[in-house]
Amino acid sequence: MQTRFEPAQLAAPAIAEADAILRKCVHCGFCMATCPTYRLTGDERDGPRGRIYLIKEMLEAGGSAGPEVTHHLDRCLTCLSCMTTCPSGVDYLHLADIARTRIHNTAKRRPFERLLRWLLARLLPRPGHFAATLKLARFAKPLTPLLQAMAWSRPLAAMLRLAPFRLPAPSDLKGGERFGASGLRRARVLLFQGCAQRVLAARINEAAIRLMTRHGVEVLIAGDEGCCGALSLHMGREDEARDLAARNIASWYGTVNRAGIDALVITASGCGSLIRDYGHLMARSAISGQAARLSDLALDITAFLEDIPLDDPETPMGLKVAWHPPCSLQHGQKIKDAPARMLQRAGFEVYLPADSHLCCGSAGVYNILQPEIADRLLRDKQENIGRTGADIIATANIGCMTQLAKGSQLPVVHVVELLDWATGGPKPQALARLT
């Protein structure tokens, strides 16, 4: 793609990076075939190729982001299916990050929309605030039909539909805790707790600790870590994302040096995709070297477990599992089949639903900010899962779990919960009604 940036514009690192990315695009259109939003709307501007043109025009023109580019970039899931398909290696992820930062800094949004985005950025990354908000949401659930009836308040209705009626017990993991390995120690890891997952499903990290320690892995919990920054970055709040990343790097780096950590293990693939990209996010900061080292150490738990020989199942599981590979795992981290193989070895009958490369509609806070498209994607996903005849849905990201559970008759669990159960851990609570 030919670009027309002025030399003064190219002096800005973000513009120089965008220019290099744009020039790789050859207009082939392969990306359009696998873009979830383009498949739904048929609008070129709702596909990667159209969005790339809009971004190019916005950045070349300089100044404020207009309503057209804002609207169509807001409708992008950042699922990265286009990057899996692209034969030219166009780095759409970082181009979209640059564009969203420009939009956040310059676009004229309606006051309610600005307030909603500000609240999401303030509440979700803080477990205490998030938990308190969810408790209050329970009392507002009867208002959901009224809020759904008005276009401006549909994001609030989406929030209420996603909020659980009852929160699970909070995580009692504390910074500085150490969980010793059983038998011969194979590895020592640092486990990232996350923020939303800590509130919605603390059981996931608990299962991960049981599973790893049972198989010879010592697990450490860092102190003073917080949100990975992905939610802020996806809303264009790049400075906030960097601040959150810097806090985590400061929390982890000393432990990594002192304890001889073999891996930074992450149980939420959405968080893992960004943490593995901290080297890029912090490349122009004073801690770029530390960020790059931690990016290299970061592994999704499914990738880490692939090198750990897990025990054979104590009893045949005899259950059918629909494996939903999160976009952040299969497209962001290029991990798709390994979790299914581990589940098969653990005694489960595993099915990959049709169109498994397409997003479920979660995508961070997309299912709140763009509820109509998210609901259409979810309906398609649930129909494909239903055709497998599965008893259980397994995935590897808390956002996907929350989205897939909305209106589903099947229990939704994290893959590590099933692996933990199969190798001697407790039966996941979500499966209590299954015999």
C-alpha angles and dihedrals in degrees: 000000000000116000132195108204120155117239090248090056092050089056087075109086094221093053092046089052092047091049092054091049094047093051090060093062113100097184091242094144096218088128092061093066093061100037110112096207095047090050089055102042105025088216113138089216089060091061130074096256093052093045091050089056091048092049091048092052092046095050095043092050094048120200125075127353112251128225095259098057091039093053096048096041089050088056092054113104093201085224089148094220085132091060091053089053100040112106092195099056096242108182095224092163096065093037089056090048090054091048094047091051090054090047093049092050099044114017121107106233128180113266094247092050091050090049093049093051091047091051093049090051091049101041109036098054092051112071095201094050092042094051092049091050092051091051090054092045090063090068092048096052093098087065092061097099091049093049091046091056093064120065096217094053100044092102087060090050089050090052092052093048090053095046113098120236090230130022119227121239110292121252115270094195111126133200112262094029119139127201113198124225120249113239120337111010112238099177146349118227141180112228119213111220100199125205114250091033090054088061102036102038116006086161090077096067090040090056090046091054093049092047095048098042091047088057098048102272121132111216127206128189117212122223126236096015119143143172115342091230098242096122092051094046093050089056091051095255093133097161091054091049091052091049091052092046091050090053091053094046090052089049096048105034098070092048091049091053097043100041103037096239117203096196144359100229121206126190097192110069092202090060092042094056091059097039089053085053097049088107089064096039092052097034094118096044132095090251097051092122093053091046092051092050092051091047088056091050095047116104134169108242091244090058091047094049092050088076094046115084103231122209119260113259114275091223132009108273096210094190130127114233126195105210112213109192108208115232090237088057104040099034102021098043100017093237114132115130104032095080090050091051091051091050090050091051088050090060103262125130103235128203128187109212121228115273090019089160091068124091122255090220099255101106099156106295095346091109088060100041096039103026098159095057092039091054092050091051091047093052091053091047094049092048091053092047090049091056091061092066090227125167095207139027115221125189140151108234131071093220092056091045092054093046096046092048091058104106095344121138091204124082114249120214140167116257091240090059090059093044090049091050094047092053100047107292127120122285109264110260091231089064096052093113093052116093 
